[in-house]
Amino acid sequence: MNPSPADPARGGPVEMRILVWEPPRVFERDWRQGIVEDGVVRYEEVAPAYAG
């Protein structure tokens, strides 16, 4: 997918891309911002593991 630029008031410009999109269970994105290291965030819903 195409990068999505943002320009927040504090911290300068941010560029984000969606890396994985598998609704409703997985969403992963990256970001690039000059004041911090590049990063990736992944949200993944999993079934709870019940012991019993």
DSSP file (Angstrom, degrees, kcal/mol; ACC not computed):
  #  RESIDUE AA STRUCTURE BP1 BP2  ACC     N-H-->O    O-->H-N    N-H-->O    O-->H-N    TCO  KAPPA ALPHA  PHI   PSI    X-CA   Y-CA   Z-CA
    1    1 A M              0   0    0      0, 0.0     3,-0.1     0, 0.0     0, 0.0   0.000 360.0 360.0 360.0 161.4    0.0    0.0    0.0
    2    2 A N        -     0   0    0      1,-0.1    16,-0.3    15,-0.1    14,-0.0  -0.433 360.0-100.3 -75.4 146.7    1.1    3.6   -0.5
    3    3 A P        -     0   0    0      0, 0.0    14,-0.2     0, 0.0    -1,-0.1  -0.295  28.4-143.1 -61.2 150.6    2.8    5.5    2.4
    4    4 A S  E     -A   16   0A   0     12,-2.9    12,-1.1    -3,-0.1     2,-0.1  -0.903  14.8-152.7-119.2 100.3    0.6    7.9    4.3
    5    5 A P  E     -A   15   0A   0      0, 0.0     2,-0.3     0, 0.0    10,-0.2  -0.449  15.3-179.7 -74.4 145.5    2.4   11.0    5.3
    6    6 A A  E     -A   14   0A   0      8,-2.7     8,-3.1    -2,-0.1    -2,-0.0  -0.972  18.6-156.0-138.0 152.7    1.4   12.9    8.4
    7    7 A D        -     0   0    0     -2,-0.3     4,-0.1     6,-0.3     5,-0.1  -0.691  18.0-167.1-131.7  79.9    2.8   16.1    9.9
    8    8 A P     >  -     0   0    0      0, 0.0     4,-0.5     0, 0.0    -2,-0.0  -0.235  31.7-115.9 -66.5 157.7    2.0   16.2   13.7
    9    9 A A  T  4 S+     0   0    0      2,-0.1     2,-0.4     1,-0.1     3,-0.1   0.866 102.3  42.8 -62.2 -37.6    2.5   19.4   15.6
   10   10 A R  T  4 S+     0   0    0      1,-0.1    -1,-0.1     2,-0.1     0, 0.0  -0.921 116.2  19.1-112.7 136.8    5.3   17.9   17.7
   11   11 A G  T  4 S-     0   0    0     -2,-0.4    24,-0.4    -4,-0.1    -1,-0.1   0.290 100.8-108.2  96.3 -10.1    8.0   15.6   16.4
   12   12 A G     <  -     0   0    0     -4,-0.5    -2,-0.1    22,-0.1    -6,-0.0  -0.231  65.7 -10.1  84.0-173.5    7.9   16.5   12.7
   13   13 A P        -     0   0    0      0, 0.0    21,-0.6     0, 0.0     2,-0.4  -0.214  57.3-162.0 -64.8 149.1    6.7   14.5    9.7
   14   14 A V  E     -AB   6  33A   0     -8,-3.1    -8,-2.7    19,-0.1     2,-0.5  -0.992   5.1-158.1-130.8 137.6    5.8   10.8   10.0
   15   15 A E  E     -AB   5  32A   0     17,-2.2    17,-2.2    -2,-0.4     2,-0.3  -0.980  15.9-177.5-116.7 129.1    5.5    8.3    7.2
   16   16 A M  E     -AB   4  31A   0    -12,-1.1   -12,-2.9    -2,-0.5     2,-0.4  -0.948   8.2-173.1-127.7 146.1    3.4    5.2    7.8
   17   17 A R  E     - B   0  30A   0     13,-1.4    13,-2.3    -2,-0.3     2,-0.6  -0.993  26.2-125.1-134.2 144.4    2.6    2.1    5.7
   18   18 A I  E     + B   0  29A   0     -2,-0.4    11,-0.3   -16,-0.3     3,-0.1  -0.797  28.5 176.2 -85.4 124.8    0.3   -0.8    6.2
   19   19 A L  E     +     0   0A   0      9,-2.7     2,-0.4    -2,-0.6    10,-0.2   0.817  67.6  20.0 -98.1 -40.1    2.3   -4.0    6.0
   20   20 A V  E     + B   0  28A   0      8,-1.5     8,-2.5     2,-0.0     2,-0.4  -0.999  58.9 175.8-135.2 132.4   -0.4   -6.6    6.8
   21   21 A W  E     + B   0  27A   0     -2,-0.4     6,-0.2     6,-0.2    -3,-0.0  -0.863  17.3 148.3-139.5 100.6   -4.1   -6.2    6.7
   22   22 A E  E >>  - B   0  26A   0      4,-2.5     4,-1.9    -2,-0.4     3,-1.6  -0.633  47.9-121.9-132.3  72.9   -6.2   -9.3    7.5
   23   23 A P  T 34 S+     0   0    0      0, 0.0    -2,-0.1     0, 0.0     4,-0.0  -0.266  81.6  12.0 -60.5 145.5   -9.4   -8.1    9.1
   24   24 A P  T 34 S+     0   0    0      0, 0.0     3,-0.1     0, 0.0    21,-0.1  -0.950 133.1  35.2 -97.6  13.7  -10.6   -8.7   11.7
   25   25 A R  T <4 S+     0   0    0     -3,-1.6    20,-2.5     1,-0.2     2,-0.4   0.817 108.5  40.4-100.2 -32.5   -7.5  -10.4   13.2
   26   26 A V  E  <  +BC  22  44A   0     -4,-1.9    -4,-2.5    18,-0.2     2,-0.3  -0.965  45.0 164.2-131.0 135.0   -4.3   -8.8   12.0
   27   27 A F  E     +BC  21  43A   0     16,-2.3    16,-3.4    -2,-0.4     2,-0.4  -0.946  11.2 174.6-143.5 123.1   -3.1   -5.3   11.4
   28   28 A E  E     +BC  20  42A   0     -8,-2.5    -9,-2.7    -2,-0.3    -8,-1.5  -0.995   3.5 168.2-132.7 136.1    0.6   -4.4   11.0
   29   29 A R  E     -BC  18  41A   0     12,-2.6    12,-2.9    -2,-0.4     2,-0.3  -0.961  18.3-149.6-141.8 159.3    2.1   -1.1   10.1
   30   30 A D  E     -BC  17  40A   0    -13,-2.3   -13,-1.4    -2,-0.3     2,-0.3  -0.784  12.0-162.8-119.4 170.0    5.5    0.6   10.1
   31   31 A W  E     -BC  16  39A   0      8,-1.9     8,-1.8    -2,-0.3     2,-0.4  -0.993  10.3-155.6-151.5 154.7    6.5    4.2   10.6
   32   32 A R  E     +B   15   0A   0    -17,-2.2   -17,-2.2    -2,-0.3     2,-0.4  -0.995  20.1 164.1-132.6 125.2    9.4    6.5    9.9
   33   33 A Q  E >   -B   14   0A   0      3,-0.5     3,-1.6    -2,-0.4   -19,-0.1  -0.992  38.0-131.6-143.8 133.1   10.0    9.6   11.9
   34   34 A G  T 3  S+     0   0    0    -21,-0.6   -22,-0.1    -2,-0.4   -20,-0.1   0.721 102.6  54.3 -59.4 -25.8   13.3   11.6   12.0
   35   35 A I  T 3  S+     0   0    0    -24,-0.4     2,-0.3     2,-0.1    -1,-0.3   0.557 113.8  34.1 -91.6  -6.5   13.4   11.9   15.8
   36   36 A V  S <  S-     0   0    0     -3,-1.6    -3,-0.5     3,-0.0     3,-0.1  -0.898  93.6 -85.5-137.7 168.1   13.1    8.1   16.6
   37   37 A E        -     0   0    0     -2,-0.3    -2,-0.1     1,-0.1    -6,-0.0  -0.359  55.4 -91.3 -69.6 154.5   14.2    4.8   15.1
   38   38 A D        -     0   0    0     -6,-0.1     2,-0.3    -4,-0.1    -6,-0.2  -0.334  56.1-173.0 -60.1 149.2   12.0    3.2   12.4
   39   39 A G  E     -C   31   0A   0     -8,-1.8    -8,-1.9    -3,-0.1     2,-0.4  -0.945  24.8-145.7-146.5 165.8    9.5    0.8   13.9
   40   40 A V  E     -C   30   0A   0     -2,-0.3     2,-0.4   -10,-0.2   -10,-0.2  -0.997  10.6-165.9-133.1 137.0    6.8   -1.8   13.2
   41   41 A V  E     -C   29   0A   0    -12,-2.9   -12,-2.6    -2,-0.4     2,-0.4  -0.989   4.9-170.0-123.2 133.2    3.7   -2.4   15.3
   42   42 A R  E     -C   28   0A   0     -2,-0.4     2,-0.5   -14,-0.2   -14,-0.2  -0.989   6.1-166.0-126.3 126.1    1.6   -5.6   14.8
   43   43 A Y  E     +C   27   0A   0    -16,-3.4   -16,-2.3    -2,-0.4     2,-0.4  -0.954  16.6 172.6-108.2 122.2   -1.8   -6.1   16.4
   44   44 A E  E     -C   26   0A   0     -2,-0.5     2,-0.5   -18,-0.2   -18,-0.2  -0.975  23.0-147.0-137.3 121.7   -3.0   -9.7   16.3
   45   45 A E        +     0   0    0    -20,-2.5     2,-0.3    -2,-0.4    -2,-0.0  -0.740  24.2 178.7 -87.9 128.7   -6.0  -11.1   17.9
   46   46 A V        -     0   0    0     -2,-0.5     3,-0.1     3,-0.0    -2,-0.0  -0.924  34.9 -99.3-127.7 154.8   -5.6  -14.7   19.1
   47   47 A A        -     0   0    0     -2,-0.3     2,-0.0     1,-0.1     0, 0.0  -0.492  47.7-105.3 -70.0 139.8   -7.9  -17.0   20.9
   48   48 A P        -     0   0    0      0, 0.0     2,-0.9     0, 0.0    -1,-0.1  -0.354  25.9-128.6 -65.6 145.9   -7.3  -17.2   24.7
   49   49 A A        -     0   0    0     -3,-0.1     2,-0.5    -2,-0.0    -3,-0.0  -0.851  27.0-165.2 -98.2 105.3   -5.6  -20.3   25.9
   50   50 A Y        -     0   0    0     -2,-0.9     2,-0.5     2,-0.0     0, 0.0  -0.773   7.5-154.0 -94.1 130.9   -7.6  -21.7   28.8
   51   51 A A              0   0    0     -2,-0.5    -2,-0.0     1,-0.2     0, 0.0  -0.888 360.0 360.0 -98.5 127.8   -6.1  -24.3   31.1
   52   52 A G              0   0    0     -2,-0.5    -1,-0.2     0, 0.0    -2,-0.0   0.415 360.0 360.0 169.5 360.0   -8.7  -26.4   32.7
